[in-house]
Structures are given as structure tokens and as C-alpha cells.
Amino acid sequence: MLRFLYITNNEEVAKIAEKNGVEWIFVDLEILGKKERQKGKDTVISNHNVDDIKKLKNILTKSKILVRTNPINSNSKDEISRIIENGADIIMLPYFKTIKEVEEFLKIVDSKTKTILLLETPESVKILEDLIKIKEINYFYIGLNDLSLGYGFKFMFEPLAYGIVDEIVLKIKKTQKEFGFGGIACLGKGVLPAEYVIAEHYRLGSTMVILSRSFCDVSKINETKLIEKIFEEEINKIREYEKSLTEKNNEFFYEVKNKIKNIIKGGKNE
């Protein structure tokens, strides 16, 4: 079963997510450069802050806290130190392009938390053979949104459809380290149907995925009971679908891959 990640700094929502099996609650501190490079895209710049980590740490009993820091900058040492002090379990480094940035990140973390690298630039993909040799890196995550922008694609899932994610995964698998990519909506929803994306996770051997904003957009839902209902019902549906995938053969996954390509090319979802 996939490990679910959900981005929130809301204590009540975090408890609901935890209750329904979300293993990592995701605090997103990244703001530097994000607005500029994702201009015109349907993305959200989070309003999270480092104090949210401590608040969530005080109310969560099972879920781990994953924190995305800013890309390496002059304030990184202070920011990452505060993230560690406030109780983060895993720290994610986003939007890096060089080994030097990764080494600086790992030096600051100093093995005080688990680490996860967000592969979301073409440059990070080019140095992946070197990255997989670094033992202090615990996990990898493939960020489809920025990666697609970096390659000049128009559609977020093009790196998945055209084999770039496959190539990345082949290298990561040499390490036996866990990895994930992208995000999913509820079954039957999403730019690509969530069923197709989940099937790709299983085909590739991914172990984690973000429940996207469209899975449960709490900025548009004020009722706690409705949020609880969405998490409980929709996660159960995903888990049932995951069970069905264990009985599928290679031909099924090949067909899903082709359907994804057809959707991206403007073909119809049949």
C-alpha cells in the first residue's frame, strides 16, 4: 500500500488525515523563487511557517512530520536548524541543481532527521547517478510540476508519459531506497484519472504519493464533518483499488501507460 502524504498546517485537518491513515503530514515552507517559476500555473504557495511544526508535533500521535525547506540560500542554516529544533521527522530539499547544494543541505541536517530529495529540475536528474551514492539521503521524490516546466513541457504528467520518470526510477532502484512522485486526487478525478496515476505507482514500484489539493481542498470546505467524510470514504476507495492492482497483469499496466499518453496527446479517455 502506498504511503500517503498530505500538505496542511491545520491541526484539526492533520488529525483527520492521521486518523484515516495518512502517514506523513507535510509542512511546506518553500516560497523562494516558486511564484516566479510557476507563474500562470494552478499552484498554491503555502502560508506555512516553522512554528507550525511544533503545533502539529504536539497533537499527532502516529503520523510523521515532513517539512519542505526552501532551496539552499544564505538563510538555510538558520531555517533548517529551527525545523529540526521544532521536531520535524523528515526534511525535504527542493529545487536543487548541484551536488554542492545537496552536500550543504546534508551538512546542516547532520543526520538529525531523515532526508528526502525532491528531484524537480533537469539538472538534478543529470546528477542522479552521484546522488544515489550518498548514504545520508533516505528518500527521493520526483516533482512532476517543476520537472515538466524545466523540460519545457506544457502538461505536468509528460515526464511520466514519455519515460523520464521511468529512467529516474531505474537509477533509484539500484539503492533500494524508497521513492514517490506526483500527486493524486480522488478516484475518477484529476487532470489524469487518479486510477491511472496509482497504477503507474504500482508499475514503477513507488511507495509514496501526495494526496493533492484537489483530493480535499480545505480552503473551499468549512465543515469538519465533510472533511472527515472525504478522507474516510475516498481513502477507503483508493485502498480497495490498490488491492485490485495486485491481481493485474503486465498487459493491464501497459494499457494504462498508453491511455496516459493518449490523454496527453489530446486523445480521449476510453
Long-range contacts (C-beta under 8 A, 24 or more apart in sequence): 1-239, 1-242, 2-180, 2-198, 2-201, 2-206, 2-207, 2-208, 2-209, 2-238, 2-242, 3-178, 3-180, 3-207, 3-208, 3-209, 4-208, 4-209, 4-210, 4-211, 4-235, 5-66, 5-180, 5-208, 5-209, 5-210, 5-211, 6-210, 6-211, 6-215, 6-216, 7-46, 7-210, 7-213, 8-218, 9-46, 9-47, 9-48, 9-49, 9-52, 9-55, 9-56, 10-218, 11-55, 11-56, 11-59, 12-224, 13-218, 13-227, 14-56, 14-59, 14-60, 14-63, 15-59, 15-60, 16-224, 16-227, 16-228, 16-231, 17-63, 17-211, 17-231, 18-60, 18-61, 18-62, 18-63, 19-231, 20-231, 20-232, 20-235, 21-235, 21-239, 22-63, 22-211, 22-231, 22-235, 23-62, 23-63, 23-64, 24-63, 24-64, 24-65, 24-66, 24-89, 24-90, 24-208, 25-56, 25-60, 25-63, 25-64, 25-65, 25-66, 26-66, 26-67, 26-68, 26-210, 27-52, 27-53, 27-56, 27-65, 27-66, 27-67, 27-68, 27-88, 28-67, 28-68, 29-67, 29-68, 29-69, 29-70, 29-79, 29-83, 30-68, 30-69, 30-70, 30-71, 30-94, 30-95, 31-70, 32-70, 32-71, 32-73, 33-71, 33-95, 34-95, 37-146, 37-149, 38-145, 38-146, 38-149, 41-145, 41-149, 43-145, 44-213, 50-79, 50-82, 50-83, 50-86, 51-86, 53-83, 53-86, 53-87, 53-88, 54-86, 54-87, 57-86, 57-87, 64-89, 64-90, 65-89, 65-90, 66-90, 66-91, 66-92, 66-116, 67-91, 67-92, 68-92, 68-94, 68-118, 69-93, 69-94, 69-105, 70-94, 71-95, 71-96, 71-101, 72-96, 72-101, 72-104, 72-105, 76-104, 76-105, 76-108, 77-108, 80-105, 80-108, 80-109, 81-108, 83-113, 84-109, 84-112, 84-113, 88-113, 89-113, 89-114, 90-114, 90-115, 90-116, 90-138, 90-139, 91-115, 91-116, 92-116, 92-117, 92-118, 92-141, 93-117, 93-118, 94-118, 94-120, 94-143, 95-120, 95-121, 95-146, 96-121, 96-124, 97-121, 97-123, 97-124, 98-123, 98-127, 99-127, 99-130, 99-131, 102-131, 102-134, 102-137, 106-134, 106-136, 106-137, 109-136, 111-136, 114-138, 114-139, 115-139, 116-140, 116-141, 117-141, 118-142, 118-143, 119-143, 119-147, 119-168, 120-144, 120-145, 120-146, 120-147, 120-150, 121-146, 121-147, 121-150, 122-147, 122-150, 122-151, 123-150, 125-164, 125-167, 125-168, 128-168, 128-171, 128-172, 129-171, 132-171, 132-172, 132-174, 132-175, 132-177, 137-177, 138-177, 138-178, 139-177, 139-178, 139-179, 139-180, 139-208, 140-172, 140-177, 140-178, 140-179, 141-179, 141-180, 141-181, 141-208, 142-168, 142-169, 142-179, 142-180, 142-181, 142-182, 143-181, 144-181, 144-182, 155-191, 155-264, 156-182, 156-191, 157-182, 157-191, 157-192, 157-197, 157-260, 157-264, 158-264, 160-197, 160-200, 160-260, 161-257, 161-260, 161-261, 161-264, 162-261, 165-200, 165-204, 166-204, 169-204, 169-205, 169-206, 173-205, 178-207, 178-208, 179-206, 179-207, 179-208, 180-206, 180-207, 180-208, 180-209, 180-210, 181-206, 181-209, 182-209, 182-210, 183-209, 183-210, 183-211, 183-212, 183-213, 183-215, 184-209, 184-210, 184-211, 184-212, 184-215, 184-238, 185-212, 185-214, 185-215, 186-214, 186-215, 186-230, 186-234, 186-237, 186-238, 187-234, 187-237, 187-238, 187-241, 189-214, 190-214, 192-260, 192-263, 193-269, 194-238, 195-241, 196-256, 196-259, 196-260, 196-263, 198-238, 198-241, 198-242, 198-245, 199-245, 199-248, 199-252, 199-253, 199-256, 200-253, 200-256, 200-257, 200-260, 202-242, 202-245, 202-253, 203-253, 203-256, 203-257
